[in-house]
Structure formats: C-alpha cells, structure tokens
Amino acid sequence: MANTPPPPQVQQAPQALCDLVMKGGITSGVIYPRLIHELSQRYRFKNIGGTSAGAIAAGACAAAEYGRQHGNAQAFATLDKLPGELGETVQPGGRSRLLSLFQPHPALQLHFSVLLQALNKKPVPAIVGMLLRMLTGSAGLLAVLLLGAAVLLAPLVQSLTPRPGLAAAVLLALGALVLTGLAVWRNAAAASAAGLALTWAATGVLVLLALKLATGAAWGGALVLAGLSLLLGCVLAWVLLMAAALARFTRGLLKGLHRNRYGLCSGQTNEEGQRHQLPGLTDWLAGYFDGLAGLTQRAHPLTFGDLWGTHDRQAPRNINLEVMTSAVSQQMVYSIPFRDGSPGLYYDPDELKDYFPPRVMAWLAATAARPDDDEDALGVVTGPEGQTRALLRFPRGADLPVVVAIRMSLSFPLLLSAVPLYSVDHSLAGNRDAKAQKKPLNATRVWFSDGGIGSNMPLHMFDALLPGHPTFAVNLKPMHPDHGIQTPEVKDNEGGRIYLPGVQNGQFRGGNVRHWAPPADGTPLGGLAGFLVSIVNTMQNWRDEIQFPYPGFKDRIVQISQRDTEGGLNLDMPAQSIEALGNAGAMAAQRLIDRFHPAGAEAGAGWTYHQTVRLATFLGTMQPGSAALYETIQSGHWGRVAQNIKYTNNAQRTLAQDFLNGLGQLGAAASASGQAVSLADDAPRPLALVRVSPRI
C-alpha cells in the first residue's frame, strides 16, 4: 500500500494576543510587512484593521495569520520579504515593481505619465517635467502649432529684407521658436534671478545674430526692434501653444476619468501589463492574499468566513478583519464587513468585472442569493439614459472575498477608480409604490471611495473599556523639523524615525503635544490654497489627531516619520527608500514588543501601566456617571418604562428589571461616597466620556 503523505505541519501561533490598526498612506504601506512579521514572532493577531494602504496591510496580515494556523508555516516570512520584492526593477522601463502595480487605463496613459514627472522632485522641476511630458505626448499637435506660429511670424522676418523667400522666413521663425522654447524651459528650471537674466540675454543675442545672418540687414535700431519683436512673438506663441496643449490634456483627462470611474487606474492588469506578465494592483492582491493563506489551489478566493472560522456573524471570530470605506454618494463611512442593519447593497456584474479577476467574479456570482421575502424585491436598476440592468446581491458577511473589501477601502481619489455599488432609496415615492405592489424596486448608484476620506486610522474599531490584550496602532507622519531622521537609523526616539512615549517611574512621559506646520500665508494665492487644504485635512483627520495625545491611546500608537520623498504618492520610490521604510516598520514593531510583551526589554511594563491608565479612566468616568443615574433609577420611572419594552420572553423582562436594580445599587454606592471621594479627581486628563454612539 502506498504511503500516505503526512499532513501539513501547522505552526503554533504565540499565545499572547494583540490587535493591530494601520493608517493609510498609499505607498507608505511598504512600512507594514516587516512590522507585521516582527509582531507575529511574539503575538497572535486577533483583530486587524486599517484604511487604504493600511487596509492592504491588514488584509495581508489576516491572510498570513490564517495561513500560519492552517499549514503555511512560512506565511509571515513571505510577507517579510515584500518590501524587497516591491523595490525590484522590472521591465519595460526599469522602474520598481511597486510602480508597475499602478497600471492606467489606455485613454489615461499620457496623463499618468505626466503625473509621474512630479514624483520625487521639487515643485519647479516637477512642473517643468510635467509640461514637457504633456507637450511630447502631443507631438502631432506640437508640430502643427509650431508650424502655424512660424507662418504667422514669417512676415516680420521677411519685412527686414526682400532677399529671403517665404520658406526661408518660415524656417528662421521656426528656429527662433525652438530657441525661445529652450529658453522658456531653462527659465522655468532656473534657480536664481541671475540665471534668468543670463538666459534671456543670451537668447536675445542669438535671435539678433540669426536675423543678421539670414537677412543681411544692417546693424541698427530696425534690426534690434525686429529682433525684440520676434522674441516677444515667439514667447507669446509658446504661451498660447502650452495653453492649447493644457486644454487638450485637461479635456482628455476629464473624459478619461469619467470613463474609468474617476480614477487613472482601475487596479486591473492592462494590455501592457498582460504583455509583460506584470499584474495590476487588484489582480496582484487577490493572488498574494490567497498565497499567504495557502489557498491558491482552491476554486474561490480567501473570504471573511475563512478568517472567522464560521458563517455566523454573531459567533466569536478566530481572526477578525475590518477595514473602512467611504460611501461618498451617501456622505457616509462604513466598516467592512458591513454591520447588521446597514442598507442592502447590489452590484452590476458588467461594471465590477473591470475591477476584479474572473475567479473573484465567479465567487461573487455564485454567492449572490436571491432576495428573501423580507428583503428588497430588487430586479433592475435604471441608468441615466433610461436603460435597465439586472443587479446581483452584494455579499456583506462571511461570503465576501477579502480582496473585494480591501479594494473598496483602497480607492485613493483620482489615482484609483471608485467602486460602484447600488442601494434602494426607500424615501422615493416610486419605490414605496413598487414595494406595495410587489414590483421590482429601482436602485440608486453609490460610489465607494477611499476609506481614509472619513477615518484614516480607525483605532476605535477594536477598543474595549477594559481590554484583555493590547491594541496597537501605527501612525505615519512627516518628519519633525527639529528631529531629523538620523543615518544609520535607530529605533530610539532620538533617531527621528520612530516615536513612542517613554516610561519613567511607571508613567508614560511625552506624547502630549503635537507639531503642526506653519500656514503658508506669504502670498494671497498660496495662503488661500493652503487654507483650503487645511480645511480638507481637518475634516479627514480630526478624529485621528484627537487620539494621539490622549491617555490610554498615545502609549500604544507608534509614530513613524517619513521624508518628503518617501511614501504617499511617491509611486516610483527607489529601492533604497522602500528598504528604509520596510526597516522602519520592523523597528516600530521592536519598540512595541520591548514595551508591551513580557519577554520584551521592559518585561511588559508598558502593558501593565496601560491597564492602570485604562482602569483609572474607566473608574473616573463611570463612578460620577453611576452617581448621576442613582436618582433617576431610584424613582422607579425607568422600571415602569422597562415594562413597556416588547421583549420576546419573560426571561428577558426579568433580566431587564434585575439589571436596572443592579444599576441602582451601583449608583447608590457611587453617590454615597461621591460627596467625600471622587474617582474622577485623579483620573487621567482630559477625562473621557462614555456615551451611546452609532456604530460605524
């Protein structure tokens, strides 16, 4: 009898648990793989969350944890190698593999290449590079406009002498246009006023010499005047030429973004990527997650049900992954998987196939259950031109593929296409009438964009009043002006790359103040632009910012600083920058382990003190709150209200009364001691609030 192969060796995960929340930042996500790997050596991940690029890292972390627990012993080691792989150069073009993941729609290829000219450059060189790429990308238009401008300027040249013919005058004017074009480019890139003056003086002399040699005109005022007129005419011609090219570029950009659903890239592999076997972002993510989880041979992709270990949304979850997305059409943010009670969602297969590989689309179709009797009887959606299309139900729980949730969180505006789903607007009279008549309802499109629009570091996802294990968070920020990043880099606060408040005499020290850049109020336009950008940043980040100096939060949020050329929209980061960011993630994880883990350098002192801060905050908040409940509960009013609640059985009614009685006893104890002693007096400041808040 043939020998039966042994079962795969399952790696035992560490016993210590942790949660991890990661901030978004587009290419800054290269920080996270080594951070996750380092933490995985000491912790088992229980709850994992993030937004945008942080959502990618969260998905990879969840997939690797699943893989570790189901036979892929190398899952986290594979993830640890990712920064190096993303920094590799690939063909064509010799750019990084990271950049190759962002593949534009064919109609937006030029626009994407113009954007790349701004990467890793200072403002003036970036603008020059973008304009030159814009012009070279419109070579036909450039040639026609240059020839037309030369024909218009030719009579000025010909008026100096009858000797040259029209063709010679056109060629001379064309040469002057090329010469002044080079001067315009040199002026734009010039670093000083002296450089500007020298460039234009040399250009003027060359134009005069060209006129003198071509026409034979005598030196004098007429020649100088003609030369200056030609120089001015050429400059004006270039201004008009660039305006025409910019208008054409802008028109093409608007049309292309509309066609590609408001993003340069959909995330799928385009024709060039297929030709060179370079996957686009979403196609790569789908395969990468399945590879970490050890599910590449299975018919369908990694799902939330796989992570949970159950299809029951209410049951305890083995691995809990949550990411943020923004339903900009509804001015709402959602966590995915969608909570119970959130509106039903639907999708158009013809639209979504432009976002996800066939394997994922096949699974979505297979799990799109028909509407139940108590759900929306949805049949079609009516488009803006009056056409109708059939929709399928979008999975919201265990059947939802992880890569779909991650892509919905990672939809950075204009770079990546927004994701279109549909929902029924029950406030519309037409839908109310259709529902009463048992007819199909009409759905309205909802655009889902980047989760960072509403919450870029959703630490609130897993917070408990009294946590049983630490919830770590990673914040990405610009380099502090007074604390530059040292070379070689070190994990200590003094190194400028990593910051975590220190512990002295059993208390966290530092982290109470935040740096903000001074507003650029030097010019009217610059000041207004900066003011408007600050408004947008405030709307996006205020929830995150308020947590950074707060007791019980600041001590577990590790801050990682980035140089201007690192992370963010720097899609074409060199390998050394990717490597540096990856190593920064590993150093940040080491700081957290040293502080919080019993085997760390500080023997878990950070976790011990964190618990005292959380308990002091809890008691200082709850004791005054319980005292305030005393009079209202003792009056018996809320006991009578409880009798009107429509519970399904007597056991619930009994429990409600017992619970109210217990609250009354707690309130009596808090009230009796509250006159002389208040636990709020020595609670960490500012004192927190406990209140009923809608769940995202």
Buried (B, 14 or more C-beta within 10 A) or exposed (E): EEEEEEEEEEBEBBEBBBBBBBBBBBBBBBBBBBBBBBBBEBBBBBBBBBBBBBBBBBBBBBBBBBBBBBBBBBBBEBBBBBBBBBBEEBEEEEBBBBBBBBBBBEBBBBBBBBBBBBBBBEEEBBBBBBBBBBBEBBEEBBEEBBBEBBBEBBEBBBEBBEEBEEEBBBBBBBBBBEBBBEBBBBBBBBEEEEEBEEBBEEBBEBBBEBBBEBBEBEEEEEBEEBBEBBBEBBBEBBEEBBEBBBEBBEEBBEEBBEEBBBBBBBBBBBEBBBEEEBBBBBBBBBBBBBBBBBBEEEEBBBBBBBBBBEEEBEEEBBBBBBBBBBBBBBEBBBBBBBBEEBBBBBBBBEBBBBBBBEBBBBBBEEBBEEBEEEEBBBBBBEEEEEEEBEBBBBBBBBBBBBBBBBBBBBBBBBBBBBBBBBBBBEEEEEBEEBBEEEEBBBBBBBBBBBBBBBBBBBBBBBBEEEBEBBBBBBBBBBBEEEBEBEEEBBBBBEBBBBBBBBBEEEEBEBBEEEEEEEEBEEEEEEEEEBEEEBEEEEEBBEBBBEBBBBBBBBBBBBBBBBBEEBBBBBBBBBBEBBBBBBBBBBBBBBBBBBBBBEEBEBEBBBBBBBBEBBBBBBBBBBBBBBBEBBEEBBEEEBBEEBEEEEEEEEEEBEEBEEEBEEBBEBBBBBBEEBEEEBBBEEBBEEEBEEEEEEEB
